[in-house]
Amino acid sequence: MKSCCFTGHRDFTKETAIALAESFIPKMEVLVTEGFVPFYAGGAWGDFLAEQAV
């Protein structure tokens, strides 16, 4: 079993948040096809964006 953990920045611009959110879904799809399950996330705002993509 492979797992994936997210941790990230707490402060970034709205534009950066949008770009990150848009980039996560294709990356998550690749990780899932490579067998990465489960996913874990910390408590930072960037972690939340990744968490929502999963």
C-alpha positions in Angstrom: 0.0 0.0 0.0 1.2 3.5 -0.9 0.0 6.6 0.9 0.2 10.3 0.3 0.5 13.1 2.8 -0.1 16.8 2.1 1.4 19.7 4.0 1.7 23.2 2.8 1.7 26.9 3.3 -0.9 28.8 5.3 -0.6 32.1 3.6 -0.8 32.8 -0.1 -2.8 34.9 -2.5 -6.2 34.2 -3.9 -4.7 33.8 -7.4 -2.2 31.2 -6.1 -5.0 29.3 -4.3 -7.0 29.1 -7.5 -4.0 27.9 -9.5 -3.2 25.3 -6.8 -6.8 24.0 -6.7 -6.9 23.7 -10.5 -3.6 21.8 -10.6 -4.5 19.3 -7.9 -7.1 17.1 -9.6 -5.0 15.9 -12.5 -2.2 15.2 -10.1 -4.5 13.2 -7.7 -5.7 11.1 -10.6 -2.2 10.2 -11.4 -1.4 9.3 -7.8 -4.6 7.1 -7.6 -3.7 5.2 -10.8 -0.2 4.6 -9.3 -1.8 3.0 -6.3 -1.6 5.8 -3.7 -4.4 5.3 -1.2 -5.1 6.6 1.4 -4.4 10.3 1.4 -3.7 12.3 4.6 -3.8 16.1 5.0 -2.6 18.5 7.7 -4.3 21.6 8.9 -3.0 24.4 6.6 -5.1 26.1 4.0 -3.0 24.5 1.2 -3.7 21.1 2.7 -7.5 21.8 2.6 -7.3 22.6 -1.1 -5.5 19.2 -1.8 -8.0 17.4 0.5 -10.9 18.8 -1.5 -9.3 17.6 -4.8 -9.2 14.0 -3.4 
